[in-house]
Amino acid sequence: MSFYTSLTGLNAAATELSVTSNNIANAGTTSFKRSDAVFGDIFATSTTQKSSNSVGSGVSLLAVNQQFTQGNIESSANTLDLAIAGDGFFPIKTPDGQELFTRNGAFMLDENGLMVNDEGNGLQVHPLNTDGTSNFKVATQGLTIARDFPAAASTTGTITLNFPLDGVALVGPPTLDPADPTTYNEAQTFSLYDDEGNGYQTTVYYQKTADVAGNGVGDDTWKATAYVDGVQAGPSVDLTIANATGTGTGATITLAAVNLPTSSQDVVLTVNPNGVAGGFKAVSLTENGFPPGGLVNIDIAENGSVRTTYSNGEQQDVGRINLANFSSTPGLKQTGGTKYATTANSGGATYGAAGSAGFGTIRSGALERSNVDLTAELVDLISAQRNFQANAKAIETSSTLTSTIINMRG
């Protein structure tokens, strides 16, 4: 019987050697979690046997448990490298639709703009509600980041201007001629965008048609006329400014699409005038058109929100990366590649925003290292080796005793 008892010890030591060797082999694997072999003694008695006189029958392997302690976080140069500081897993989906979980946040964009890991598994997120929060009631979907931001034609614009209250009104006034600066007081040139995002030059000419001297009661009046590529693009509009207070009354200029190059929509410009003691000044100009842009930056916050910036200056909130957690993480099933699948022991995944109760925060431009302590593993390796040698010695001793008994002569 001692042969079999020592044999179980040999198997246990060999298993411990294997587990320790696996830990050492993965000391450099991103987000790897070390394992411990858990053993239990074998003790069997019958109902007629006195338990105090029973001898154990060896050892058996109860489980190989992974230790989900935090690994060190190491910075990287890739914004899409993500590390979790605290509890949680990134939900991913394989190309064949299997839902898995990992703490390895080494992601990149594939040819379709989908965030994937090296194995092509897509990072999964929940769609956003109108208030920017995640809708946890619906299934997850892949996080896609567009590499290009399409152009948008200008359709509206707002111009704010300061006009001089002491400006002299034009006599007549004369008929506006863009080529003759004596026919207008001021001019403002800016760019608008057509359907393809190409800029076209727009100039608004301002003629002062009536002037109230000093701070007298009454209104100064101005006429605004817009030209595109040297052609008047819409009707002239009148602007008024209360001479005593400088308060202006604005108007809108509609640039007809037929007068705009390759644009299919009218552009409505709102002009807001103010009267000041100084000179003419264009205070601000905002309009909703822009040229096409390419992706220049991806910003991922600690709470998982993802914002992209494009070369045309546009920004877009594209989603929020949420984390998954489980009632019993040791119950997860390892599938290789530091990926895990749910089991009955782990329970189903619970999702939450990064940084909320029960979930860690997300670090962009960083990866979690293995939690393997090489010094401790080498000590365990020596211990397992000694255990193996001791059990082998016990078998050798049992063999010697058996041989002695067999060779006894009566």
C-alpha positions in Angstrom: 0.0 0.0 0.0 2.9 2.4 0.7 3.9 2.1 -3.0 0.5 3.7 -4.0 0.6 6.3 -1.2 4.1 7.5 -2.4 2.9 7.3 -6.0 0.1 9.8 -5.2 2.8 12.0 -3.6 4.9 11.8 -6.8 1.9 12.8 -8.9 1.2 15.7 -6.6 4.8 16.9 -6.7 4.8 16.6 -10.5 1.6 18.6 -10.7 3.0 21.3 -8.5 6.1 21.4 -10.7 3.9 21.8 -13.7 1.8 24.6 -12.2 4.9 26.4 -11.0 6.7 26.0 -14.4 3.6 27.4 -16.1 3.7 30.4 -13.8 7.4 31.0 -14.5 6.9 30.5 -18.3 4.2 33.2 -18.3 6.0 35.8 -16.1 6.2 38.1 -19.1 2.7 37.4 -20.5 0.5 40.5 -20.4 -2.2 40.3 -17.6 -1.4 36.7 -16.8 -2.6 35.5 -13.4 -0.5 33.0 -11.5 -2.0 29.7 -10.3 -1.8 27.6 -7.2 -2.3 23.9 -6.9 -4.6 22.9 -4.1 -4.2 19.4 -2.6 -6.1 17.3 -0.1 -5.3 14.1 1.7 -6.9 10.7 0.9 -8.4 9.1 4.0 -10.7 6.1 3.7 -12.1 3.8 6.4 -14.9 1.3 6.6 -17.7 1.2 9.1 -16.1 -1.6 11.1 -12.7 0.0 11.2 -11.4 2.0 14.1 -10.6 5.4 12.7 -7.9 6.2 15.2 -5.9 3.3 13.9 -6.3 4.2 10.2 -3.5 5.5 8.1 -4.0 8.0 5.2 -3.8 6.8 1.6 -2.0 9.7 0.1 -2.8 13.0 -1.6 -5.0 14.1 -4.4 -5.3 17.3 -6.5 -8.4 19.3 -5.5 -8.1 22.2 -7.8 -5.7 24.6 -9.7 -6.9 28.1 -8.7 -5.8 31.3 -10.4 -5.0 34.2 -8.2 -6.6 37.4 -9.6 -4.4 39.8 -7.7 -3.5 43.1 -9.4 -0.4 43.1 -11.7 1.9 46.1 -12.1 0.7 48.6 -14.7 3.3 49.5 -17.3 3.1 52.5 -19.6 3.1 52.0 -23.4 3.2 54.3 -26.4 -0.2 53.1 -27.8 -3.3 54.9 -26.8 -5.4 51.8 -27.4 -3.4 49.8 -24.9 -5.7 49.6 -21.9 -5.1 48.5 -18.3 -7.6 47.9 -15.5 -6.6 49.3 -12.1 -8.8 47.3 -9.8 -11.5 44.8 -10.5 -13.1 43.9 -13.8 -12.6 42.4 -17.2 -12.9 43.7 -20.8 -15.8 41.9 -22.6 -14.7 40.6 -26.0 -16.3 38.6 -28.7 -14.6 36.1 -31.0 -15.2 36.2 -34.8 -17.6 33.2 -34.4 -19.6 35.0 -31.8 -18.4 33.5 -28.5 -18.4 35.9 -25.6 -15.2 35.9 -23.6 -13.5 38.2 -21.0 -10.0 39.3 -20.5 -7.8 41.8 -18.6 -5.3 42.0 -21.5 -6.1 45.4 -23.0 -3.7 45.3 -26.0 -6.2 46.6 -28.6 -5.8 48.1 -32.1 -8.1 49.1 -35.0 -8.7 46.6 -37.8 -9.4 47.5 -41.4 -13.1 48.2 -40.5 -12.2 50.5 -37.6 -13.3 47.9 -35.0 -11.2 47.7 -31.8 -9.8 44.2 -31.6 -6.9 42.4 -29.9 -4.1 40.5 -31.6 -6.4 37.5 -32.1 -9.1 39.5 -33.9 -11.5 39.4 -30.9 -13.6 42.6 -30.8 -14.0 44.8 -27.7 -17.7 44.9 -26.8 -19.5 48.0 -25.5 -23.1 48.9 -24.7 -24.9 51.5 -26.9 -25.3 55.0 -25.4 -28.5 56.7 -24.2 -29.2 60.2 -25.3 -27.7 61.5 -22.1 -24.4 59.8 -22.7 -24.9 57.0 -20.2 -24.7 53.3 -21.2 -27.8 51.3 -21.9 -27.1 48.1 -20.0 -30.5 46.7 -20.9 -29.5 45.8 -24.5 -26.8 43.4 -25.8 -23.2 44.6 -26.3 -21.8 45.5 -29.7 -18.4 46.1 -31.2 -16.7 49.4 -30.6 -16.0 51.0 -34.0 -13.9 54.1 -34.5 -14.1 55.8 -37.9 -10.8 56.7 -39.4 -12.4 59.5 -41.5 -14.9 62.2 -40.7 -17.0 63.1 -43.7 -17.3 66.7 -44.9 -20.5 68.8 -44.2 -21.8 71.6 -46.3 -22.3 75.0 -44.6 -26.0 75.7 -44.1 -26.0 78.2 -41.3 -23.6 80.8 -39.9 -23.6 83.6 -37.3 -21.5 86.8 -37.7 -21.0 89.2 -34.8 -19.6 92.6 -35.7 -18.6 95.9 -34.0 -19.5 99.0 -36.2 -18.0 102.5 -35.5 -20.7 104.8 -34.3 -18.8 107.8 -35.6 -18.5 106.4 -39.1 -19.5 108.6 -42.0 -22.5 107.5 -44.2 -21.9 107.1 -47.9 -23.5 109.8 -50.0 -26.3 108.4 -52.1 -25.5 105.7 -51.2 -23.7 104.5 -54.4 -24.3 101.2 -56.1 -22.1 98.6 -54.5 -19.1 97.6 -56.7 -16.7 95.1 -55.0 -14.0 96.4 -57.3 -14.4 100.0 -56.1 -13.7 100.4 -52.3 -15.3 103.8 -52.4 -18.7 102.2 -52.7 -18.7 100.5 -49.3 -17.4 101.2 -45.8 -16.2 97.8 -44.7 -15.7 94.2 -46.0 -15.4 90.8 -44.3 -14.0 87.8 -46.1 -14.3 84.2 -44.9 -14.7 80.6 -46.2 -17.8 78.5 -46.4 -17.9 74.8 -47.4 -19.7 73.0 -50.2 -21.1 69.5 -50.2 -17.7 67.9 -50.8 -16.0 70.0 -48.0 -14.3 72.3 -50.4 -14.0 75.9 -49.2 -15.3 78.8 -51.2 -14.6 82.4 -50.5 -17.5 84.6 -49.3 -17.3 88.3 -48.8 -19.9 90.5 -47.0 -19.8 94.2 -47.9 -21.2 96.8 -45.5 -22.4 100.2 -46.5 -23.4 102.8 -44.0 -26.5 104.4 -45.4 -27.6 106.8 -42.6 -25.7 108.3 -39.7 -26.9 110.1 -36.5 -24.3 112.6 -35.4 -22.8 112.4 -31.9 -25.0 110.6 -29.4 -28.2 111.9 -30.8 -31.5 109.9 -30.7 -32.0 107.8 -33.7 -30.6 104.8 -35.6 -27.5 104.4 -37.7 -28.4 102.2 -40.7 -26.1 99.8 -42.6 -26.7 97.6 -45.6 -25.1 94.2 -45.8 -24.6 92.4 -49.2 -22.9 88.9 -49.7 -20.9 87.9 -52.7 -19.5 84.5 -53.6 -16.7 84.3 -56.2 -17.5 87.9 -57.3 -21.2 87.3 -57.8 -24.0 88.5 -55.5 -25.3 85.4 -53.7 -28.4 86.8 -52.0 -30.5 89.9 -51.4 -29.1 92.8 -49.4 -30.4 93.3 -45.8 -30.6 96.3 -43.6 -29.0 96.5 -40.1 -29.8 99.2 -37.5 -27.9 100.4 -34.5 -29.3 102.7 -31.8 -26.8 105.6 -31.9 -27.3 106.5 -28.2 -26.7 103.0 -26.8 -24.9 101.0 -29.5 -27.6 98.3 -29.4 -28.0 96.7 -32.8 -30.8 94.9 -34.6 -29.6 92.1 -36.8 -30.9 90.4 -40.0 -30.4 87.2 -42.0 -28.8 86.9 -45.4 -29.8 83.9 -47.4 -27.2 82.7 -49.9 -29.1 80.8 -52.6 -27.7 77.4 -53.5 -27.9 78.2 -57.2 -25.2 80.9 -56.6 -22.9 78.5 -54.6 -20.3 76.2 -56.2 -21.3 72.5 -55.9 -23.6 73.1 -52.9 -27.1 71.7 -52.9 -28.4 73.8 -49.9 -29.0 77.4 -49.1 -26.8 79.1 -46.5 -28.5 81.3 -43.9 -26.1 83.9 -42.4 -27.3 85.8 -39.3 -25.6 89.1 -38.8 -25.5 90.6 -35.3 -24.3 94.3 -35.2 -23.1 96.3 -32.3 -22.2 100.0 -32.2 -18.9 101.0 -30.5 -16.7 104.0 -30.2 -13.8 102.3 -31.8 -13.2 101.0 -35.3 -14.8 98.1 -37.3 -14.1 94.7 -35.9 -15.3 91.2 -36.8 -15.9 89.8 -33.3 -16.8 86.2 -34.2 -17.9 83.9 -37.0 -19.3 80.5 -36.5 -20.7 78.2 -39.2 -21.6 74.5 -39.4 -19.6 73.4 -42.4 -16.2 71.8 -42.4 -13.9 69.9 -44.8 -13.3 66.1 -44.5 -10.9 65.1 -41.7 -8.7 62.1 -40.8 -8.3 60.6 -37.4 -5.5 62.3 -35.4 -6.3 61.3 -31.8 -8.2 58.9 -29.6 -8.8 59.9 -26.0 -10.0 57.2 -23.5 -10.9 58.5 -20.1 -10.6 56.6 -16.8 -14.4 56.1 -16.8 -14.1 54.4 -20.3 -15.6 57.2 -22.4 -14.0 57.3 -25.9 -13.6 60.6 -27.8 -12.0 61.0 -31.2 -10.5 64.1 -32.8 -10.0 64.6 -36.5 -7.8 66.8 -38.6 -10.6 69.2 -39.4 -11.0 70.0 -35.7 -14.2 68.0 -35.2 -14.6 65.8 -32.2 -16.9 62.9 -31.6 -18.0 60.8 -28.6 -18.0 57.3 -30.1 -18.8 55.1 -27.0 -18.0 54.1 -23.5 -16.0 51.0 -22.5 -17.7 49.3 -19.6 -16.2 46.5 -17.5 -17.6 43.1 -16.5 -17.2 41.4 -13.1 -18.3 38.1 -11.6 -19.5 36.9 -8.2 -16.7 34.3 -8.2 -13.8 35.1 -10.5 -11.9 31.9 -9.6 -14.8 30.0 -11.1 -14.0 31.4 -14.6 -12.9 28.9 -17.2 -9.5 29.6 -18.8 -9.6 29.3 -22.6 -6.0 30.4 -23.3 -4.5 33.7 -24.4 -5.5 35.1 -20.9 -9.2 34.9 -21.9 -11.9 33.5 -19.8 -15.4 32.0 -20.2 -18.2 32.0 -17.7 -19.2 28.8 -15.9 -21.9 27.9 -13.3 -19.3 28.5 -10.6 -18.4 32.0 -11.8 -21.9 33.2 -12.4 -23.0 35.5 -15.2 -21.3 38.7 -16.0 -22.4 41.9 -14.3 -21.6 45.1 -16.2 -20.8 48.5 -14.8 -19.0 51.8 -15.7 -15.3 51.9 -15.0 -14.7 53.6 -11.6 -18.1 52.8 -10.2 -18.6 50.6 -7.2 -17.1 47.1 -7.7 -15.2 48.1 -10.9 -11.7 49.5 -11.4 -10.7 52.4 -13.6 -9.2 52.2 -17.1 -5.7 53.5 -17.9 -5.1 54.4 -21.5 -1.6 53.9 -22.9 -0.8 51.2 -20.4 -0.9 47.4 -19.9 -1.1 45.2 -16.9 1.9 43.0 -16.3 1.8 39.4 -15.0 1.3 39.0 -11.3 3.9 36.3 -11.1 6.6 36.8 -8.5 9.7 35.0 -9.9 11.4 34.7 -6.5 8.4 33.1 -4.9 8.0 30.7 -7.9 11.6 29.6 -7.7 11.2 28.8 -4.0 8.0 26.8 -4.8 10.0 25.1 -7.6 12.6 23.9 -5.1 9.9 22.8 -2.6 8.2 20.8 -5.3 11.5 19.2 -6.3 12.2 18.2 -2.7 8.7 16.7 -2.4 9.3 14.7 -5.5 12.6 13.4 -4.3 11.2 12.5 -0.9 8.3 10.6 -2.4 10.7 8.8 -4.7 12.9 7.9 -1.7 9.8 6.5 0.1 9.1 4.3 -2.9 12.7 3.2 -2.9 12.5 2.4 0.8 9.3 0.4 0.4 11.0 -1.5 -2.4 13.9 -2.4 -0.2 11.7 -3.6 2.6 9.7 -5.7 0.2 12.8 -7.3 -1.2 14.1 -8.1 2.3 10.9 -9.8 3.2 10.9 -11.8 0.0 14.5 -12.9 0.5 13.9 -14.1 4.1 14.6 -17.9 4.6 12.8 -19.9 7.1 
